[in-house]
Amino acid sequence: MGLVGLELYKLRRKRLFLMVILFLAVEIGWAFSATSISISRNPGSAGWEALIAMMSSMNGLFLPILTAVCVSRICDMEHKGNTWKLLLTLSVRRGALYAAKYVTASLVVSLACLIQAVAIAGFGFMKGFEQPVPVLLLLRFLLGLVITNTGVIALQQWASMTAKNQAFALALGMVGGFVGVAADLFPQGIRRIFIWSYYTGLSPVTQSYASAHIQFVVRDMGSLLPVMVALTAVGMVVYLAGSVYVSRQET
């Protein structure tokens, strides 16, 4: 926890949290605007399911990019300041520092996801949804985001810690954003390959089209559980592979 606190302390002048808030403001505003238009055109679709599905779709575009930026800002401090040798002199193991940066990035991105859930509840109140706040659906929404983020953060951190030039890591995040927003158009076999596709793939609500109308369907938790377990395992493998690789790199 000492190293995590140090990482958070080093972020104090990075304006990272301000950037996260501004990024979320754009995403949430876009999602709420699209949902309002959808409700105005189809009053029967007014409800929490439509709102959660829309936010999940927006996350496929925005969260890979936001995660790439957050991880890059957290990891580039050692590259720019060339502090690797200093940290090693102080007997700080690379593996421990790698873990601290991973936890820090996870905390920042998880905070962004929590803000989304609170915003969803607030928007529902403002729109006067008849149903009460679906706490269980929101918890499942957050769980899907956290599990997807474990793998995305691990992949981004591996890229950011390996290359001194952060352009590659940021480009990877942009590719992830494109894949995330277009993933539902891919064949199922191809979609499963890309980790960014699970921002919508693990959403508790999905869209279906019947008689030229959009219907929002709540997914069964049992059908998503094996995917969640598998994706968590993938995230752990990517994290361990990145940690071992960076630990063996020459300073």
matplotlib code that plots the C-alpha trace (Angstrom):
import matplotlib.pyplot as plt

x = [0.0, 3.0, 3.9, 0.3, 0.1, 3.4, 1.9, -1.2, 1.0, 3.0, -0.2, -1.0, 0.4, -0.6, -4.2, -5.2, -8.4, -9.5, -8.9, -11.0, -13.8, -13.8, -13.6, -16.5, -18.5, -18.3, -19.2, -22.0, -23.4, -23.4, -25.0, -27.7, -28.4, -28.7, -31.0, -33.2, -33.6, -34.4, -37.0, -38.6, -39.0, -40.0, -41.7, -42.3, -38.6, -38.2, -36.5, -33.3, -32.5, -32.2, -30.0, -27.6, -27.4, -26.5, -23.9, -22.3, -22.2, -20.5, -18.0, -16.9, -15.6, -14.5, -13.1, -10.3, -9.1, -9.5, -7.7, -4.9, -4.4, -4.6, -2.2, 0.2, 0.2, 0.9, 3.7, 5.5, 6.9, 9.7, 10.5, 10.6, 12.4, 14.6, 14.1, 14.3, 18.0, 17.1, 14.2, 16.3, 19.1, 16.5, 15.7, 12.3, 11.6, 10.3, 7.5, 6.3, 6.4, 4.5, 1.8, 1.5, 1.0, -1.6, -3.5, -3.3, -4.6, -7.4, -8.5, -8.6, -10.6, -12.9, -13.7, -14.7, -17.0, -18.6, -19.2, -21.0, -23.3, -24.2, -24.9, -27.2, -29.2, -29.3, -30.5, -33.2, -34.5, -34.5, -36.4, -38.9, -38.6, -41.4, -39.3, -37.1, -33.3, -32.2, -29.5, -28.8, -28.5, -26.1, -24.0, -23.8, -23.0, -20.1, -18.9, -18.8, -16.7, -14.3, -13.7, -13.1, -10.9, -8.6, -7.5, -7.5, -5.4, -3.0, -2.5, -2.1, 0.3, 2.5, 2.7, 3.3, 6.0, 7.8, 8.1, 9.5, 7.5, 3.9, 2.6, 2.3, 0.3, -2.0, -2.5, -3.4, -6.1, -7.5, -7.6, -9.4, -11.9, -12.7, -13.0, -15.1, -17.7, -17.8, -17.5, -21.3, -21.0, -18.3, -19.1, -19.3, -16.1, -14.1, -15.7, -14.5, -10.9, -10.8, -10.9, -12.4, -15.6, -16.6, -17.5, -20.8, -20.4, -20.6, -23.3, -26.3, -28.6, -28.4, -30.4, -32.5, -34.5, -38.0, -40.6, -38.3, -38.3, -35.5, -36.0, -33.8, -33.3, -31.8, -29.2, -29.2, -26.3, -25.7, -24.9, -22.3, -20.6, -18.3, -17.3, -16.5, -14.3, -12.5, -11.9, -10.6, -8.1, -7.0, -6.4, -4.3, -2.2, -1.6, -0.7, 1.8, 3.3, 3.8, 5.2, 7.7, 8.7, 9.3, 11.1, 13.6, 14.1, 17.5, 17.4]
y = [0.0, 2.3, 2.1, 2.7, 5.8, 7.0, 6.5, 8.5, 11.2, 11.4, 12.1, 15.2, 17.5, 15.4, 16.7, 13.1, 13.2, 16.5, 14.8, 11.8, 14.0, 16.0, 12.8, 11.3, 14.5, 14.1, 10.4, 10.7, 13.7, 11.9, 8.8, 10.7, 12.8, 9.7, 8.1, 11.1, 11.1, 7.4, 7.9, 10.8, 8.6, 5.5, 6.4, 2.8, 2.2, 4.6, 2.7, 1.8, -1.0, 1.4, 3.8, 1.0, -0.5, 3.0, 3.6, 0.2, 0.9, 4.3, 2.5, 0.4, 3.6, 5.7, 3.4, 1.9, 5.3, 6.6, 3.6, 4.0, 7.7, 6.9, 4.0, 6.0, 8.9, 6.6, 4.7, 7.4, 9.0, 6.4, 6.8, 10.6, 11.0, 8.0, 7.0, 3.2, 3.1, 5.3, 3.0, -0.1, 1.5, 2.0, -1.8, -1.3, -4.4, -3.9, -6.5, -4.5, -1.2, -2.9, -4.1, -0.7, 1.0, -1.6, -1.1, 2.7, 2.5, 0.1, 2.5, 5.5, 3.6, 2.0, 5.4, 6.5, 3.5, 4.3, 7.9, 6.4, 4.3, 7.3, 9.4, 6.7, 6.8, 10.6, 10.7, 8.2, 10.4, 13.4, 11.6, 10.4, 6.7, 4.8, 1.8, 2.2, 2.3, -1.2, -1.7, -5.3, -4.2, -1.4, -3.8, -6.2, -3.3, -2.3, -5.9, -6.3, -3.1, -4.1, -7.5, -6.1, -3.5, -6.0, -7.3, -4.0, -2.3, -5.2, -5.0, -1.3, -1.3, -3.9, -1.7, 1.5, 0.0, -1.7, 1.3, 4.7, 6.3, 6.3, 6.8, 3.0, 2.5, 5.4, 4.1, 0.7, 2.4, 4.0, 0.7, -0.7, 2.1, 1.3, -2.4, -1.8, 0.3, -1.9, -5.3, -6.1, -6.0, -8.7, -12.4, -14.0, -16.1, -13.0, -10.8, -13.1, -12.6, -8.9, -8.0, -4.6, -6.2, -7.3, -3.7, -4.6, -8.3, -8.3, -5.7, -6.9, -5.4, -6.1, -4.9, -7.0, -6.0, -7.2, -5.9, -2.9, -1.9, -2.0, -4.1, -4.2, -7.6, -8.3, -11.1, -14.1, -13.9, -17.6, -17.2, -14.5, -16.1, -18.5, -15.6, -13.5, -16.3, -16.8, -13.1, -12.7, -15.6, -13.9, -10.6, -12.4, -14.1, -10.8, -9.1, -11.8, -12.0, -8.2, -8.1, -10.9, -9.3, -5.8, -7.3, -9.0, -5.9, -4.1, -0.7]
z = [0.0, 0.5, -3.1, -4.2, -2.0, -3.6, -7.0, -6.1, -4.6, -7.8, -9.7, -7.8, -10.5, -13.4, -13.5, -14.2, -12.2, -13.9, -17.2, -16.2, -15.1, -18.4, -20.4, -18.4, -18.9, -22.7, -22.6, -20.1, -21.9, -25.2, -23.8, -22.0, -25.1, -27.3, -24.7, -24.5, -28.3, -28.3, -25.5, -27.4, -30.5, -28.7, -25.4, -24.7, -24.4, -21.5, -18.7, -17.0, -19.4, -22.4, -20.3, -19.2, -22.7, -24.2, -21.5, -22.2, -25.9, -25.2, -22.9, -25.8, -27.5, -24.6, -21.8, -23.9, -24.8, -21.2, -19.8, -22.2, -21.2, -17.5, -17.6, -19.9, -17.5, -14.5, -16.2, -18.1, -14.9, -14.7, -18.4, -18.5, -15.2, -15.9, -12.2, -12.8, -11.6, -8.5, -7.5, -7.9, -5.8, -3.1, -3.3, -4.9, -6.9, -10.4, -9.8, -6.7, -8.6, -11.5, -9.1, -7.5, -10.9, -11.8, -8.6, -9.0, -12.6, -11.5, -8.7, -11.1, -13.8, -11.2, -9.8, -13.3, -13.6, -10.2, -11.3, -14.4, -12.2, -10.0, -13.1, -14.5, -11.3, -11.3, -15.0, -14.2, -11.4, -13.6, -16.3, -13.8, -14.6, -13.0, -11.8, -8.8, -9.2, -10.3, -7.8, -8.9, -12.6, -11.7, -9.7, -12.6, -14.8, -12.6, -12.2, -16.0, -16.3, -13.6, -15.0, -18.5, -17.2, -15.5, -18.8, -20.6, -17.9, -17.9, -21.7, -21.6, -18.8, -20.5, -23.5, -21.5, -19.3, -22.2, -24.6, -23.6, -26.3, -25.2, -28.7, -29.2, -26.0, -26.8, -30.4, -28.9, -26.8, -29.9, -31.7, -28.7, -28.9, -32.5, -31.8, -28.7, -30.5, -33.6, -31.8, -31.9, -35.7, -35.8, -36.1, -32.6, -33.1, -34.0, -31.4, -28.6, -29.5, -28.7, -25.0, -25.7, -27.0, -23.5, -22.5, -24.3, -24.1, -20.3, -20.1, -18.2, -20.9, -24.6, -27.6, -29.9, -33.0, -33.5, -36.0, -36.8, -33.1, -30.6, -27.5, -24.5, -22.9, -19.5, -19.8, -17.5, -15.0, -15.4, -19.1, -18.4, -15.4, -17.4, -19.6, -16.6, -15.1, -18.3, -18.9, -15.3, -16.0, -19.2, -17.4, -14.7, -17.4, -19.3, -16.0, -15.0, -18.5, -18.5, -15.0, -15.7, -19.0, -17.4, -14.4, -16.8, -18.9, -18.6, -17.1]

ax = plt.figure().add_subplot(projection="3d")
ax.plot(x, y, z, "-o")
ax.set_aspect("equal")
plt.show()
